[in-house]
Amino acid sequence: MPARIWAFVQSKGGSGKSTLATNIAVQAEAAGQPCLLVDLDQQSSAALWGQLRGNKKPTVFEGRPDKLTEIVNSAKTLGVALIILDAPSKNDAVTLAAVRVADLIICPVMVDLFTLAGLQNTAKVIEMAGKLSATVGVLNDLDESGVTVNIGEAEAVLKAIGMPACPVHLFHRPAYPLAIRKGLSVTELGVQQKAAADEIRELWAFLDAGAPQPKPPRSKAKKPGKKGAKP
């Protein structure tokens, strides 16, 4: 089966894109799906996390944006089940290329005004690639106070731009930056961080079940030989 390709995309910096990408990559490995995490962002947050992680899976690769097609094609021949692309925190040609090659696009969405306003520009890039129907918005870093109102407003924005909202919500928890600093996932921090770990496991289950499965390449049918032709 060809590798699935998921792109984490959001033009607003600080939205949690790399945090989600790294945590989901660890969950892929835990689920028995070998994962390659490709850092395409100039900030190199995922690549730095990979260095802190050492030899632990997943494999993290700091990829040159102009080599994206080559990276994806090479990864597919190495037994990788899932390729995760951590796209740049801006709407540029690299982000567009990542969206075009992906089977599923995940947009972390914080509920502040600036992020919601910038989300519409991100949606335009995704729509340009014809991938809005393969995109899901994940509400991230939610504050417990006034959360019901914030969720409603954010989901209304997502609905207006035609982007489905993920039913799994991620809250503001110290476990996320703590895990990043240690080169870990929140699921690897122990029982004291159970709330964050449960969120990531639920998000993984949703994405894993709902992501489109890539179709294997069609085999070319042999043309029938002409009558009377010599063998």
C-alpha positions, -999 to 999 in steps of 0.1 A, spaced: 0 0 0 14 35 -9 24 57 20 -2 82 32 9 119 32 -4 143 58 5 180 57 2 203 87 -5 237 74 -11 271 90 2 305 79 0 319 114 31 312 134 27 299 170 -5 280 161 9 246 173 16 232 138 49 216 147 36 205 181 8 186 165 29 172 138 55 158 162 30 143 186 10 127 158 42 113 143 49 95 176 14 81 176 18 67 141 49 48 152 30 36 183 2 23 160 28 3 140 28 27 111 65 37 103 65 75 99 88 100 82 84 136 96 97 161 70 104 196 83 99 221 55 97 252 78 127 276 80 123 277 118 132 240 119 112 234 150 104 197 142 140 191 131 153 205 165 128 182 183 141 153 163 177 161 174 166 161 210 149 128 205 180 111 193 176 76 179 139 72 189 113 69 161 99 86 141 126 95 115 128 133 113 142 148 81 149 185 75 140 187 38 149 212 12 116 225 -2 128 223 -38 134 186 -32 99 178 -19 89 155 -47 121 136 -45 118 132 -8 82 119 -10 91 95 -38 122 82 -20 103 77 13 76 56 -4 103 30 -14 116 27 22 87 10 39 72 42 53 35 40 60 29 77 67 48 109 56 41 140 77 49 173 62 55 203 86 48 231 62 62 267 65 43 292 87 34 313 56 15 310 24 41 304 -2 51 280 -30 64 254 -5 31 254 14 12 250 -19 34 222 -30 29 204 4 -8 208 1 -9 194 -35 10 163 -26 -9 155 6 -39 131 10 -50 150 42 -43 186 53 -45 194 90 -49 231 100 -43 238 137 -66 266 147 -63 289 177 -94 308 186 -79 343 188 -89 369 162 -56 370 144 -54 333 138 -90 331 126 -85 360 102 -53 344 88 -70 311 85 -91 324 56 -59 331 36 -46 296 44 -79 283 31 -75 301 -2 -41 284 -8 -57 250 0 -86 258 -22 -62 268 -50 -48 232 -48 -83 218 -49 -78 202 -15 -103 220 8 -125 189 10 -94 169 22 -87 194 50 -97 195 87 -94 223 112 -82 213 146 -90 237 175 -59 240 195 -46 256 227 -81 262 240 -85 280 273 -109 266 298 -125 300 305 -152 309 279 -143 279 259 -179 272 247 -182 306 231 -147 304 216 -154 270 201 -187 282 186 -171 312 170 -141 292 156 -164 265 142 -186 292 126 -155 306 108 -145 271 97 -180 264 84 -180 297 65 -148 289 46 -159 253 39 -134 236 62 -147 207 84 -139 210 121 -123 181 140 -145 169 169 -113 165 190 -102 197 207 -68 203 222 -65 225 254 -38 247 267 -17 223 288 19 226 301 25 191 289 29 202 253 59 226 256 74 203 283 73 173 258 88 194 230 117 205 253 125 169 260 122 156 225 91 136 234 54 133 228 29 140 256 21 103 255 56 96 267 55 118 297 38 94 321 4 92 338 7 128 353 1 141 318 -28 118 310 -52 146 298 -29 158 271 -20 122 261 -56 113 258 -62 143 235 -34 133 212 -45 96 211 -81 107 203 -68 131 176 -47 103 161 -77 79 160 -98 105 143 -72 114 117 -62 77 111 -98 67 105 -109 96 85 -79 102 62 -83 92 26 -65 60 17 -42 64 -13 -51 41 -41 -24 17 -54 -12 25 -89 -32 8 -117 -14 -19 -136 -14 -14 -173 -35 -38 -191 -18 -58 -218 -30 -51 -253 -44 -81 -271 -22 -94 -299 -33 -91 -335 -49 -121 -351 -25 -140 -371 5 -124 -354 35 -146 -349 45 -154 -313 
